Amino acid sequence: MGVSGPLAVSCTGDSPRAICLQETRSCGLDSGNECDEADECIPAEAFDADAVTDCEDGQCVWDCSGGEACPSGWRCVEQQRTLGELISGC
């Protein structure tokens, strides 16, 4: 069985985004973390951190891609691309 065409699409100029992730994760989903825009999220500054507060896909995130500090108990981790992004490109 053969496969034709490219299997992966490279995204030039797209550097991976890094976000703050809680070091100890709970099994339950936190419905209070839902958002439509970044203004609805608790800013990282409230925890003496300088990560950039953002709303991505309906979830509050703290972006630390530029080396910004995460709140205590959180660490900066590079986001992994989703399967859809890997198959279709950017």
Secondary structure in CASP SS format (residue, H / E / C, confidence):
PFRMAT SS
TARGET T0000
AUTHOR 0000-0000-0000
METHOD secondary structure of the structure
MODEL  1
M C 1.00
G C 1.00
V C 1.00
S C 1.00
G C 1.00
P C 1.00
L C 1.00
A C 1.00
V C 1.00
S C 1.00
C C 1.00
T C 1.00
G C 1.00
D C 1.00
S C 1.00
P C 1.00
R C 1.00
A E 1.00
I E 1.00
C E 1.00
L E 1.00
Q E 1.00
E C 1.00
T C 1.00
R C 1.00
S C 1.00
C C 1.00
G C 1.00
L C 1.00
D C 1.00
S H 1.00
G H 1.00
N H 1.00
E E 1.00
C C 1.00
D C 1.00
E C 1.00
A H 1.00
D H 1.00
E H 1.00
C C 1.00
I C 1.00
P C 1.00
A H 1.00
E H 1.00
A H 1.00
F H 1.00
D C 1.00
A C 1.00
D C 1.00
A C 1.00
V E 1.00
T E 1.00
D E 1.00
C E 1.00
E E 1.00
D C 1.00
G C 1.00
Q E 1.00
C E 1.00
V E 1.00
W E 1.00
D E 1.00
C C 1.00
S C 1.00
G C 1.00
G C 1.00
E C 1.00
A C 1.00
C C 1.00
P C 1.00
S C 1.00
G C 1.00
W E 1.00
R E 1.00
C E 1.00
V E 1.00
E E 1.00
Q C 1.00
Q C 1.00
R C 1.00
T C 1.00
L H 1.00
G H 1.00
E H 1.00
L H 1.00
I H 1.00
S H 1.00
G C 1.00
C C 1.00
END
